[in-house]
């Protein structure tokens, strides 16, 4: 008899399906990158993928580099508490929404 996935794994599978399953109503259309723990040099920020995405959206190389650097600084776990990290990332997101997109 196959092992049943643990409750946490079932929840993770449902969340992945919400973001990626094109057959599911209301999915968000994201691409699943798989289990990052099995890849060498894994990071919480996939800078290559993020950079490609931002460039495809028309952002200049300077803006892409700056955005990735700010996100890496914000995601540094030694930087500050989780509360301050969340606050900093929200500030980055809000400032990028309200500012003019520097597309070139």
C-alpha positions in Angstrom: 0.0 0.0 0.0 1.5 3.4 -1.0 2.2 5.9 1.7 -0.3 8.7 2.0 1.2 12.1 1.8 1.3 14.0 5.1 -1.2 16.8 5.6 1.5 19.4 5.0 2.4 17.9 1.7 -1.2 17.7 0.6 -1.6 21.4 1.4 1.5 22.3 -0.5 0.3 20.3 -3.5 -3.0 22.2 -3.4 -1.2 25.6 -3.3 1.0 24.6 -6.2 -2.1 23.5 -8.2 -3.7 26.9 -7.5 -0.8 28.7 -9.0 0.1 26.3 -11.9 -2.7 23.9 -12.9 -4.2 25.3 -16.2 -7.1 22.9 -16.0 -8.2 24.3 -12.6 -10.6 27.2 -12.6 -9.1 30.3 -11.2 -5.4 29.2 -11.5 -2.9 32.0 -11.5 -0.9 30.8 -14.5 2.5 30.5 -12.9 5.2 28.0 -13.9 6.3 25.6 -11.2 10.1 25.3 -10.8 10.0 22.0 -8.9 11.7 21.1 -5.7 14.5 23.6 -5.3 16.2 21.7 -2.6 17.4 19.1 -5.1 19.0 21.7 -7.4 22.6 22.9 -6.8 23.1 26.5 -5.7 19.5 27.0 -4.9 18.3 30.3 -3.6 15.1 31.8 -2.4 15.4 34.3 -5.3 15.9 32.8 -8.8 17.8 35.8 -10.2 18.1 34.5 -13.7 14.4 33.8 -14.0 13.5 37.1 -12.4 15.9 39.0 -14.6 14.5 37.4 -17.8 11.0 38.1 -16.7 11.7 41.8 -16.0 13.6 42.3 -19.3 10.7 40.7 -21.2 8.4 43.2 -19.6 10.6 46.0 -21.0 12.6 47.1 -18.0 16.1 48.4 -18.7 19.2 46.4 -17.6 19.9 49.1 -14.9 16.4 48.7 -13.4 16.6 44.9 -13.5 19.9 45.0 -11.7 18.7 47.5 -9.1 15.5 45.5 -8.4 17.3 42.2 -8.0 19.9 43.8 -5.7 17.2 45.4 -3.5 15.3 42.1 -3.3 18.4 40.2 -2.4 19.2 42.7 0.4 15.6 42.5 1.6 15.7 38.7 1.6 19.0 38.4 3.6 17.9 36.4 6.7 20.7 37.9 8.8 19.5 41.4 8.0 16.6 41.8 10.4 13.5 40.3 11.9 10.7 38.7 9.9 8.4 41.7 10.7 10.9 44.2 9.4 11.7 42.1 6.3 8.0 41.9 5.5 7.6 45.7 5.9 10.7 46.4 3.7 9.4 44.1 0.9 6.0 45.8 1.1 7.7 49.2 0.8 9.6 48.0 -2.3 6.5 46.7 -3.9 4.5 49.8 -3.1 7.2 52.1 -4.3 7.5 50.2 -7.6 3.7 50.4 -8.1 3.5 54.1 -7.5 6.6 55.1 -9.3 7.0 55.5 -13.0 8.3 52.4 -14.8 11.7 53.3 -16.3 11.3 51.5 -19.6 13.8 52.2 -22.3 
